[in-house]
Amino acid sequence: MAIEVRIPTILRTYTDGERAVESSGGTVVELVESLESAHPGIKERLVEDDGSALAIRRFVNVYVNDEDVRFTGGLDTALSDGDTVVILPAVAGGSAPTPAPLPV
């Protein structure tokens, strides 16, 4: 089963600079394990163990065919041959509002 996994720039050090890698798994958690086997260290950047189970890290978004896995079963989301998985780090920020000018 071939699944394309698109890797964000910040995690490409684990994939030798590759922006997309091929992996396998019947579920997202199996895919993460497969990625870890091929690219050691990437798993701890994607998931965390809360003591009872693995969970996707708070500031990591995972999409299967453009669907956020948080709404399709999380790490138990089923995968099929030919699926595309996109990993995106959540981004926050922006600029502070410009203060209003002082009256003269």
Contacts in CASP RR format, 6 or more apart in sequence:
PFRMAT RR
TARGET T0000
AUTHOR 0000-0000-0000
METHOD contacts of the structure
MODEL  1
MAIEVRIPTILRTYTDGERAVESSGGTVVELVESLESAHPGIKERLVEDD
GSALAIRRFVNVYVNDEDVRFTGGLDTALSDGDTVVILPAVAGGSAPTPA
PLPV
1 24 0 8 1.000
1 25 0 8 1.000
1 26 0 8 1.000
1 79 0 8 1.000
1 80 0 8 1.000
1 81 0 8 1.000
1 82 0 8 1.000
2 22 0 8 1.000
2 24 0 8 1.000
2 81 0 8 1.000
2 82 0 8 1.000
3 22 0 8 1.000
3 23 0 8 1.000
3 24 0 8 1.000
3 25 0 8 1.000
3 31 0 8 1.000
3 79 0 8 1.000
3 81 0 8 1.000
3 82 0 8 1.000
3 83 0 8 1.000
3 84 0 8 1.000
3 85 0 8 1.000
4 20 0 8 1.000
4 21 0 8 1.000
4 22 0 8 1.000
4 82 0 8 1.000
4 83 0 8 1.000
4 84 0 8 1.000
4 85 0 8 1.000
5 20 0 8 1.000
5 21 0 8 1.000
5 22 0 8 1.000
5 23 0 8 1.000
5 31 0 8 1.000
5 35 0 8 1.000
5 84 0 8 1.000
5 85 0 8 1.000
5 86 0 8 1.000
5 87 0 8 1.000
6 19 0 8 1.000
6 20 0 8 1.000
6 84 0 8 1.000
6 85 0 8 1.000
6 86 0 8 1.000
6 87 0 8 1.000
7 14 0 8 1.000
7 15 0 8 1.000
7 17 0 8 1.000
7 18 0 8 1.000
7 19 0 8 1.000
7 20 0 8 1.000
7 21 0 8 1.000
7 87 0 8 1.000
8 87 0 8 1.000
8 88 0 8 1.000
8 89 0 8 1.000
9 19 0 8 1.000
10 89 0 8 1.000
11 42 0 8 1.000
11 45 0 8 1.000
11 87 0 8 1.000
11 89 0 8 1.000
12 18 0 8 1.000
12 19 0 8 1.000
14 39 0 8 1.000
14 40 0 8 1.000
14 41 0 8 1.000
14 42 0 8 1.000
14 45 0 8 1.000
15 21 0 8 1.000
15 39 0 8 1.000
15 42 0 8 1.000
21 35 0 8 1.000
21 38 0 8 1.000
21 39 0 8 1.000
23 31 0 8 1.000
23 34 0 8 1.000
23 35 0 8 1.000
23 38 0 8 1.000
23 85 0 8 1.000
24 30 0 8 1.000
24 31 0 8 1.000
24 34 0 8 1.000
25 31 0 8 1.000
25 34 0 8 1.000
25 79 0 8 1.000
26 78 0 8 1.000
26 79 0 8 1.000
26 80 0 8 1.000
27 75 0 8 1.000
27 76 0 8 1.000
27 77 0 8 1.000
27 78 0 8 1.000
27 79 0 8 1.000
28 62 0 8 1.000
28 64 0 8 1.000
28 69 0 8 1.000
28 74 0 8 1.000
28 75 0 8 1.000
28 76 0 8 1.000
28 77 0 8 1.000
28 79 0 8 1.000
28 85 0 8 1.000
29 47 0 8 1.000
29 54 0 8 1.000
29 75 0 8 1.000
29 76 0 8 1.000
30 79 0 8 1.000
31 79 0 8 1.000
31 85 0 8 1.000
32 43 0 8 1.000
32 46 0 8 1.000
32 47 0 8 1.000
32 54 0 8 1.000
32 75 0 8 1.000
33 43 0 8 1.000
35 42 0 8 1.000
35 43 0 8 1.000
35 46 0 8 1.000
36 42 0 8 1.000
36 43 0 8 1.000
45 57 0 8 1.000
45 60 0 8 1.000
46 56 0 8 1.000
46 57 0 8 1.000
46 60 0 8 1.000
46 62 0 8 1.000
46 87 0 8 1.000
47 54 0 8 1.000
47 55 0 8 1.000
47 56 0 8 1.000
47 57 0 8 1.000
47 75 0 8 1.000
48 54 0 8 1.000
48 55 0 8 1.000
48 57 0 8 1.000
49 55 0 8 1.000
54 75 0 8 1.000
55 75 0 8 1.000
56 62 0 8 1.000
56 69 0 8 1.000
56 70 0 8 1.000
56 74 0 8 1.000
56 75 0 8 1.000
58 90 0 8 1.000
59 89 0 8 1.000
59 90 0 8 1.000
60 87 0 8 1.000
60 88 0 8 1.000
60 89 0 8 1.000
60 90 0 8 1.000
61 68 0 8 1.000
61 70 0 8 1.000
61 87 0 8 1.000
61 88 0 8 1.000
61 89 0 8 1.000
61 90 0 8 1.000
62 68 0 8 1.000
62 69 0 8 1.000
62 70 0 8 1.000
62 74 0 8 1.000
62 85 0 8 1.000
62 86 0 8 1.000
62 87 0 8 1.000
62 88 0 8 1.000
63 69 0 8 1.000
63 85 0 8 1.000
63 86 0 8 1.000
63 88 0 8 1.000
64 72 0 8 1.000
64 77 0 8 1.000
64 79 0 8 1.000
64 83 0 8 1.000
64 84 0 8 1.000
64 85 0 8 1.000
65 83 0 8 1.000
65 84 0 8 1.000
66 86 0 8 1.000
69 75 0 8 1.000
69 77 0 8 1.000
79 85 0 8 1.000
END
